Amino acid sequence: CDVLFVALPHGEAQRRMPELVALAPRIIDLSSDFRLRDPAHYARWYGHEHVAQEWLDRFVYGLPELHREEICRASYVSGVGCNAAATILGLYPLFRADLVDRLRGVVVEVKVGSSEGGRREGADSHHPERSGVVRSFAPTGHRHTAEVVQELALGGDEPVIHFSATAVELVRGVLATAHAFLKTPGKGESPLTERDLWKVYRSAYQDEPFVRIVKERQGIYRYPEPKILAGSNYCDVGFALDEESGRVVVLSAIDNLMKGAAGSAVQSMNLMCGFDEMAGLGFPGLHPI
């Protein structure tokens, strides 16, 4: 075949790479096995040594908004973590413009649907227990933190990211709410305004087919909302500025099964194969549901 999508349990692809590379010249692995470039991070975040460390540098992190040119040239692409993808896309413009006060750290809280837990059966996924919850399942130590730190470093110092995850009454969807503090203006400089932030986000995403800036003055969907993204490959990003404190609240929403998994993988395949990047991915989502 021309392209092999690998959707094995975490830890399997790294053990079976000799077998997998014999099947296709291009591989897109949707597990976490090749997302992190530093092998030491697997021991820290996943609790085991990586058994195919020689392959880590050969995989490109599969988020086209940050790695489009690399993906176009790549033979091996890793899938993205759903919570990580939402968080990275929300914060990337601020880090790209070097506006974040890195000494203060960024606090991120993601609200996630039940499909993020996969098909594993357990007491926590049993309908009477899962339905109606607002359950903090990873107030600290979530594995996707490593991806966020890696990608937002942008080749420089790693940012400080404080990451929490909460399960809510959704089947599919992620809403990431991030709190970042802007750098203090220098002497003679004016504080940033919301208009300035609009320019920052438009500059980063004006040519991106799957990222939309959502910030309306009225209506029920003034900010990103995962409900209206079900089945789509879009990431909606919005923000609000607290001018008193210099805090920017960034909100980003995705369908975790699409932009947070299969959708980004197909988007990467399109780039790898020279297809239209939006091929097969133009579905706007189901609403109302």
Contacts in CASP RR format, 6 or more apart in sequence:
PFRMAT RR
TARGET T0000
AUTHOR 0000-0000-0000
METHOD contacts of the structure
MODEL  1
CDVLFVALPHGEAQRRMPELVALAPRIIDLSSDFRLRDPAHYARWYGHEH
VAQEWLDRFVYGLPELHREEICRASYVSGVGCNAAATILGLYPLFRADLV
DRLRGVVVEVKVGSSEGGRREGADSHHPERSGVVRSFAPTGHRHTAEVVQ
ELALGGDEPVIHFSATAVELVRGVLATAHAFLKTPGKGESPLTERDLWKV
YRSAYQDEPFVRIVKERQGIYRYPEPKILAGSNYCDVGFALDEESGRVVV
LSAIDNLMKGAAGSAVQSMNLMCGFDEMAGLGFPGLHPI
1 23 0 8 1.000
1 24 0 8 1.000
2 24 0 8 1.000
2 25 0 8 1.000
2 26 0 8 1.000
2 273 0 8 1.000
3 24 0 8 1.000
3 26 0 8 1.000
3 27 0 8 1.000
3 28 0 8 1.000
3 269 0 8 1.000
3 272 0 8 1.000
3 273 0 8 1.000
4 20 0 8 1.000
4 23 0 8 1.000
4 24 0 8 1.000
4 26 0 8 1.000
4 27 0 8 1.000
4 28 0 8 1.000
5 28 0 8 1.000
5 30 0 8 1.000
5 265 0 8 1.000
5 269 0 8 1.000
6 13 0 8 1.000
6 20 0 8 1.000
6 27 0 8 1.000
6 28 0 8 1.000
6 29 0 8 1.000
6 30 0 8 1.000
6 31 0 8 1.000
7 30 0 8 1.000
7 31 0 8 1.000
8 16 0 8 1.000
8 31 0 8 1.000
9 31 0 8 1.000
10 31 0 8 1.000
10 32 0 8 1.000
10 33 0 8 1.000
10 46 0 8 1.000
11 31 0 8 1.000
11 32 0 8 1.000
11 33 0 8 1.000
11 48 0 8 1.000
12 31 0 8 1.000
12 33 0 8 1.000
13 20 0 8 1.000
13 29 0 8 1.000
13 31 0 8 1.000
13 33 0 8 1.000
13 34 0 8 1.000
14 33 0 8 1.000
14 34 0 8 1.000
14 50 0 8 1.000
14 51 0 8 1.000
14 52 0 8 1.000
14 55 0 8 1.000
15 51 0 8 1.000
15 52 0 8 1.000
17 52 0 8 1.000
17 55 0 8 1.000
20 27 0 8 1.000
21 27 0 8 1.000
25 75 0 8 1.000
26 74 0 8 1.000
26 75 0 8 1.000
26 76 0 8 1.000
26 77 0 8 1.000
26 269 0 8 1.000
26 272 0 8 1.000
26 273 0 8 1.000
27 75 0 8 1.000
27 76 0 8 1.000
27 77 0 8 1.000
28 76 0 8 1.000
28 77 0 8 1.000
28 78 0 8 1.000
28 79 0 8 1.000
28 265 0 8 1.000
28 268 0 8 1.000
28 269 0 8 1.000
28 272 0 8 1.000
29 59 0 8 1.000
29 76 0 8 1.000
29 77 0 8 1.000
29 78 0 8 1.000
29 79 0 8 1.000
30 79 0 8 1.000
30 261 0 8 1.000
30 262 0 8 1.000
30 265 0 8 1.000
31 79 0 8 1.000
32 46 0 8 1.000
32 81 0 8 1.000
32 143 0 8 1.000
33 50 0 8 1.000
33 52 0 8 1.000
33 78 0 8 1.000
34 55 0 8 1.000
34 56 0 8 1.000
34 59 0 8 1.000
34 76 0 8 1.000
34 78 0 8 1.000
35 59 0 8 1.000
35 61 0 8 1.000
35 78 0 8 1.000
35 79 0 8 1.000
35 80 0 8 1.000
35 81 0 8 1.000
35 84 0 8 1.000
35 146 0 8 1.000
35 147 0 8 1.000
36 42 0 8 1.000
36 45 0 8 1.000
36 56 0 8 1.000
36 146 0 8 1.000
36 147 0 8 1.000
36 150 0 8 1.000
37 56 0 8 1.000
37 57 0 8 1.000
37 150 0 8 1.000
38 56 0 8 1.000
38 150 0 8 1.000
39 49 0 8 1.000
39 50 0 8 1.000
39 53 0 8 1.000
39 56 0 8 1.000
41 146 0 8 1.000
41 150 0 8 1.000
42 48 0 8 1.000
42 49 0 8 1.000
42 50 0 8 1.000
43 49 0 8 1.000
43 50 0 8 1.000
44 146 0 8 1.000
45 141 0 8 1.000
45 143 0 8 1.000
45 145 0 8 1.000
45 146 0 8 1.000
46 143 0 8 1.000
50 56 0 8 1.000
55 76 0 8 1.000
58 75 0 8 1.000
58 76 0 8 1.000
59 74 0 8 1.000
59 76 0 8 1.000
59 77 0 8 1.000
59 78 0 8 1.000
60 67 0 8 1.000
60 70 0 8 1.000
60 71 0 8 1.000
60 74 0 8 1.000
60 76 0 8 1.000
60 77 0 8 1.000
60 78 0 8 1.000
61 67 0 8 1.000
61 77 0 8 1.000
61 78 0 8 1.000
61 79 0 8 1.000
61 80 0 8 1.000
61 147 0 8 1.000
61 150 0 8 1.000
61 151 0 8 1.000
62 71 0 8 1.000
62 77 0 8 1.000
62 78 0 8 1.000
62 79 0 8 1.000
62 80 0 8 1.000
62 264 0 8 1.000
62 265 0 8 1.000
62 268 0 8 1.000
63 80 0 8 1.000
63 85 0 8 1.000
63 88 0 8 1.000
63 89 0 8 1.000
63 151 0 8 1.000
63 264 0 8 1.000
64 71 0 8 1.000
64 264 0 8 1.000
64 267 0 8 1.000
64 268 0 8 1.000
64 271 0 8 1.000
64 277 0 8 1.000
65 89 0 8 1.000
65 92 0 8 1.000
65 205 0 8 1.000
65 208 0 8 1.000
65 210 0 8 1.000
65 211 0 8 1.000
66 88 0 8 1.000
66 92 0 8 1.000
66 151 0 8 1.000
68 271 0 8 1.000
71 77 0 8 1.000
71 268 0 8 1.000
71 271 0 8 1.000
71 272 0 8 1.000
72 271 0 8 1.000
72 272 0 8 1.000
72 274 0 8 1.000
74 272 0 8 1.000
75 272 0 8 1.000
77 265 0 8 1.000
77 268 0 8 1.000
77 272 0 8 1.000
79 261 0 8 1.000
79 264 0 8 1.000
79 265 0 8 1.000
79 268 0 8 1.000
80 147 0 8 1.000
80 260 0 8 1.000
80 261 0 8 1.000
80 264 0 8 1.000
81 144 0 8 1.000
81 147 0 8 1.000
81 260 0 8 1.000
81 261 0 8 1.000
82 112 0 8 1.000
82 116 0 8 1.000
82 144 0 8 1.000
82 173 0 8 1.000
82 174 0 8 1.000
82 254 0 8 1.000
82 256 0 8 1.000
82 257 0 8 1.000
82 259 0 8 1.000
82 260 0 8 1.000
82 261 0 8 1.000
83 110 0 8 1.000
83 112 0 8 1.000
83 116 0 8 1.000
83 142 0 8 1.000
83 144 0 8 1.000
83 163 0 8 1.000
83 165 0 8 1.000
83 174 0 8 1.000
83 176 0 8 1.000
83 256 0 8 1.000
84 144 0 8 1.000
84 147 0 8 1.000
84 148 0 8 1.000
84 151 0 8 1.000
85 235 0 8 1.000
85 254 0 8 1.000
85 259 0 8 1.000
85 260 0 8 1.000
85 264 0 8 1.000
86 110 0 8 1.000
86 174 0 8 1.000
86 175 0 8 1.000
86 176 0 8 1.000
86 235 0 8 1.000
86 252 0 8 1.000
86 253 0 8 1.000
86 254 0 8 1.000
86 259 0 8 1.000
86 260 0 8 1.000
87 108 0 8 1.000
87 110 0 8 1.000
87 144 0 8 1.000
87 148 0 8 1.000
87 161 0 8 1.000
87 163 0 8 1.000
87 176 0 8 1.000
87 178 0 8 1.000
87 252 0 8 1.000
88 147 0 8 1.000
88 148 0 8 1.000
88 151 0 8 1.000
88 152 0 8 1.000
89 211 0 8 1.000
89 235 0 8 1.000
89 237 0 8 1.000
89 252 0 8 1.000
89 254 0 8 1.000
90 176 0 8 1.000
90 178 0 8 1.000
90 235 0 8 1.000
90 237 0 8 1.000
90 238 0 8 1.000
90 250 0 8 1.000
90 251 0 8 1.000
90 252 0 8 1.000
91 100 0 8 1.000
91 106 0 8 1.000
91 108 0 8 1.000
91 148 0 8 1.000
91 152 0 8 1.000
91 178 0 8 1.000
91 180 0 8 1.000
91 250 0 8 1.000
92 151 0 8 1.000
92 152 0 8 1.000
92 204 0 8 1.000
93 200 0 8 1.000
93 201 0 8 1.000
93 203 0 8 1.000
93 204 0 8 1.000
93 205 0 8 1.000
94 100 0 8 1.000
94 180 0 8 1.000
94 182 0 8 1.000
94 200 0 8 1.000
94 248 0 8 1.000
94 250 0 8 1.000
95 152 0 8 1.000
95 154 0 8 1.000
95 159 0 8 1.000
96 154 0 8 1.000
96 200 0 8 1.000
96 204 0 8 1.000
97 200 0 8 1.000
97 203 0 8 1.000
97 204 0 8 1.000
98 183 0 8 1.000
99 182 0 8 1.000
99 183 0 8 1.000
99 192 0 8 1.000
99 200 0 8 1.000
100 106 0 8 1.000
100 159 0 8 1.000
100 180 0 8 1.000
100 181 0 8 1.000
100 182 0 8 1.000
100 183 0 8 1.000
101 180 0 8 1.000
101 181 0 8 1.000
101 182 0 8 1.000
101 183 0 8 1.000
101 184 0 8 1.000
102 157 0 8 1.000
102 159 0 8 1.000
102 160 0 8 1.000
104 160 0 8 1.000
104 181 0 8 1.000
105 159 0 8 1.000
105 160 0 8 1.000
105 161 0 8 1.000
105 162 0 8 1.000
105 180 0 8 1.000
105 181 0 8 1.000
106 159 0 8 1.000
106 160 0 8 1.000
106 161 0 8 1.000
106 162 0 8 1.000
106 178 0 8 1.000
106 179 0 8 1.000
106 180 0 8 1.000
107 162 0 8 1.000
107 164 0 8 1.000
107 178 0 8 1.000
107 179 0 8 1.000
108 148 0 8 1.000
108 161 0 8 1.000
108 162 0 8 1.000
108 163 0 8 1.000
108 164 0 8 1.000
108 176 0 8 1.000
108 177 0 8 1.000
108 178 0 8 1.000
108 179 0 8 1.000
109 163 0 8 1.000
109 164 0 8 1.000
109 165 0 8 1.000
109 166 0 8 1.000
109 176 0 8 1.000
109 177 0 8 1.000
109 178 0 8 1.000
110 163 0 8 1.000
110 164 0 8 1.000
110 165 0 8 1.000
110 166 0 8 1.000
110 174 0 8 1.000
110 175 0 8 1.000
110 176 0 8 1.000
110 177 0 8 1.000
111 166 0 8 1.000
111 167 0 8 1.000
111 168 0 8 1.000
111 170 0 8 1.000
111 174 0 8 1.000
111 175 0 8 1.000
111 177 0 8 1.000
112 165 0 8 1.000
112 166 0 8 1.000
112 167 0 8 1.000
112 168 0 8 1.000
112 170 0 8 1.000
112 173 0 8 1.000
112 174 0 8 1.000
112 256 0 8 1.000
113 167 0 8 1.000
113 168 0 8 1.000
113 169 0 8 1.000
113 170 0 8 1.000
113 171 0 8 1.000
113 172 0 8 1.000
113 173 0 8 1.000
113 174 0 8 1.000
113 256 0 8 1.000
114 125 0 8 1.000
114 130 0 8 1.000
114 167 0 8 1.000
114 170 0 8 1.000
114 171 0 8 1.000
115 171 0 8 1.000
115 172 0 8 1.000
115 173 0 8 1.000
115 256 0 8 1.000
115 257 0 8 1.000
116 167 0 8 1.000
116 173 0 8 1.000
116 174 0 8 1.000
116 256 0 8 1.000
117 125 0 8 1.000
123 129 0 8 1.000
124 130 0 8 1.000
124 135 0 8 1.000
124 137 0 8 1.000
130 167 0 8 1.000
131 169 0 8 1.000
132 168 0 8 1.000
132 169 0 8 1.000
133 167 0 8 1.000
133 168 0 8 1.000
133 169 0 8 1.000
134 166 0 8 1.000
134 167 0 8 1.000
134 168 0 8 1.000
134 169 0 8 1.000
135 166 0 8 1.000
135 167 0 8 1.000
135 168 0 8 1.000
136 164 0 8 1.000
136 165 0 8 1.000
136 166 0 8 1.000
136 167 0 8 1.000
137 165 0 8 1.000
137 166 0 8 1.000
137 167 0 8 1.000
138 163 0 8 1.000
138 164 0 8 1.000
138 165 0 8 1.000
139 164 0 8 1.000
139 165 0 8 1.000
140 162 0 8 1.000
140 163 0 8 1.000
140 164 0 8 1.000
141 163 0 8 1.000
142 163 0 8 1.000
142 164 0 8 1.000
142 165 0 8 1.000
144 163 0 8 1.000
144 165 0 8 1.000
145 161 0 8 1.000
145 163 0 8 1.000
148 161 0 8 1.000
148 163 0 8 1.000
149 158 0 8 1.000
149 159 0 8 1.000
149 161 0 8 1.000
150 158 0 8 1.000
152 159 0 8 1.000
152 161 0 8 1.000
153 159 0 8 1.000
170 226 0 8 1.000
170 227 0 8 1.000
172 226 0 8 1.000
172 230 0 8 1.000
172 231 0 8 1.000
172 255 0 8 1.000
172 256 0 8 1.000
172 257 0 8 1.000
173 226 0 8 1.000
173 229 0 8 1.000
173 230 0 8 1.000
173 253 0 8 1.000
173 254 0 8 1.000
173 255 0 8 1.000
173 256 0 8 1.000
173 257 0 8 1.000
174 226 0 8 1.000
174 253 0 8 1.000
174 254 0 8 1.000
174 255 0 8 1.000
174 256 0 8 1.000
174 260 0 8 1.000
175 224 0 8 1.000
175 225 0 8 1.000
175 226 0 8 1.000
175 251 0 8 1.000
175 252 0 8 1.000
175 253 0 8 1.000
176 250 0 8 1.000
176 251 0 8 1.000
176 252 0 8 1.000
176 253 0 8 1.000
177 249 0 8 1.000
177 250 0 8 1.000
177 251 0 8 1.000
178 249 0 8 1.000
178 250 0 8 1.000
178 251 0 8 1.000
178 252 0 8 1.000
179 247 0 8 1.000
179 248 0 8 1.000
179 249 0 8 1.000
179 250 0 8 1.000
180 247 0 8 1.000
180 248 0 8 1.000
180 250 0 8 1.000
181 245 0 8 1.000
181 246 0 8 1.000
181 247 0 8 1.000
181 248 0 8 1.000
182 191 0 8 1.000
182 192 0 8 1.000
182 246 0 8 1.000
182 247 0 8 1.000
182 248 0 8 1.000
185 191 0 8 1.000
185 192 0 8 1.000
191 243 0 8 1.000
191 246 0 8 1.000
192 241 0 8 1.000
192 246 0 8 1.000
193 241 0 8 1.000
193 243 0 8 1.000
194 239 0 8 1.000
194 240 0 8 1.000
194 241 0 8 1.000
197 239 0 8 1.000
197 241 0 8 1.000
197 248 0 8 1.000
198 213 0 8 1.000
198 215 0 8 1.000
201 213 0 8 1.000
201 237 0 8 1.000
201 238 0 8 1.000
201 239 0 8 1.000
202 213 0 8 1.000
205 211 0 8 1.000
205 212 0 8 1.000
205 213 0 8 1.000
205 237 0 8 1.000
209 277 0 8 1.000
209 278 0 8 1.000
210 233 0 8 1.000
210 234 0 8 1.000
210 235 0 8 1.000
210 259 0 8 1.000
210 267 0 8 1.000
210 278 0 8 1.000
210 281 0 8 1.000
211 234 0 8 1.000
211 235 0 8 1.000
211 236 0 8 1.000
211 237 0 8 1.000
212 234 0 8 1.000
212 235 0 8 1.000
212 236 0 8 1.000
212 237 0 8 1.000
213 236 0 8 1.000
213 237 0 8 1.000
213 238 0 8 1.000
214 221 0 8 1.000
214 222 0 8 1.000
214 223 0 8 1.000
214 224 0 8 1.000
214 236 0 8 1.000
214 237 0 8 1.000
214 238 0 8 1.000
215 222 0 8 1.000
215 223 0 8 1.000
215 238 0 8 1.000
215 239 0 8 1.000
215 240 0 8 1.000
216 222 0 8 1.000
216 223 0 8 1.000
221 228 0 8 1.000
223 238 0 8 1.000
223 240 0 8 1.000
223 251 0 8 1.000
224 236 0 8 1.000
224 237 0 8 1.000
224 238 0 8 1.000
224 251 0 8 1.000
224 252 0 8 1.000
224 253 0 8 1.000
225 236 0 8 1.000
225 253 0 8 1.000
226 253 0 8 1.000
226 254 0 8 1.000
226 255 0 8 1.000
227 287 0 8 1.000
227 289 0 8 1.000
228 285 0 8 1.000
228 287 0 8 1.000
229 236 0 8 1.000
229 253 0 8 1.000
229 254 0 8 1.000
229 255 0 8 1.000
229 258 0 8 1.000
229 259 0 8 1.000
229 285 0 8 1.000
230 255 0 8 1.000
230 285 0 8 1.000
230 286 0 8 1.000
230 287 0 8 1.000
230 289 0 8 1.000
231 255 0 8 1.000
231 257 0 8 1.000
231 258 0 8 1.000
231 283 0 8 1.000
231 285 0 8 1.000
231 286 0 8 1.000
232 255 0 8 1.000
232 258 0 8 1.000
232 259 0 8 1.000
232 282 0 8 1.000
232 283 0 8 1.000
232 284 0 8 1.000
232 285 0 8 1.000
233 255 0 8 1.000
233 258 0 8 1.000
233 259 0 8 1.000
233 263 0 8 1.000
233 264 0 8 1.000
233 266 0 8 1.000
233 267 0 8 1.000
233 281 0 8 1.000
233 282 0 8 1.000
233 283 0 8 1.000
234 254 0 8 1.000
234 259 0 8 1.000
234 284 0 8 1.000
234 285 0 8 1.000
235 252 0 8 1.000
235 253 0 8 1.000
235 254 0 8 1.000
235 259 0 8 1.000
236 252 0 8 1.000
236 253 0 8 1.000
236 254 0 8 1.000
237 250 0 8 1.000
237 251 0 8 1.000
237 252 0 8 1.000
238 250 0 8 1.000
238 251 0 8 1.000
238 252 0 8 1.000
239 248 0 8 1.000
239 249 0 8 1.000
239 250 0 8 1.000
239 251 0 8 1.000
240 248 0 8 1.000
240 249 0 8 1.000
240 251 0 8 1.000
241 247 0 8 1.000
241 248 0 8 1.000
241 249 0 8 1.000
242 248 0 8 1.000
242 249 0 8 1.000
254 260 0 8 1.000
255 285 0 8 1.000
258 264 0 8 1.000
263 281 0 8 1.000
266 280 0 8 1.000
266 281 0 8 1.000
267 277 0 8 1.000
267 281 0 8 1.000
269 275 0 8 1.000
270 276 0 8 1.000
270 277 0 8 1.000
270 278 0 8 1.000
270 279 0 8 1.000
270 281 0 8 1.000
271 277 0 8 1.000
END
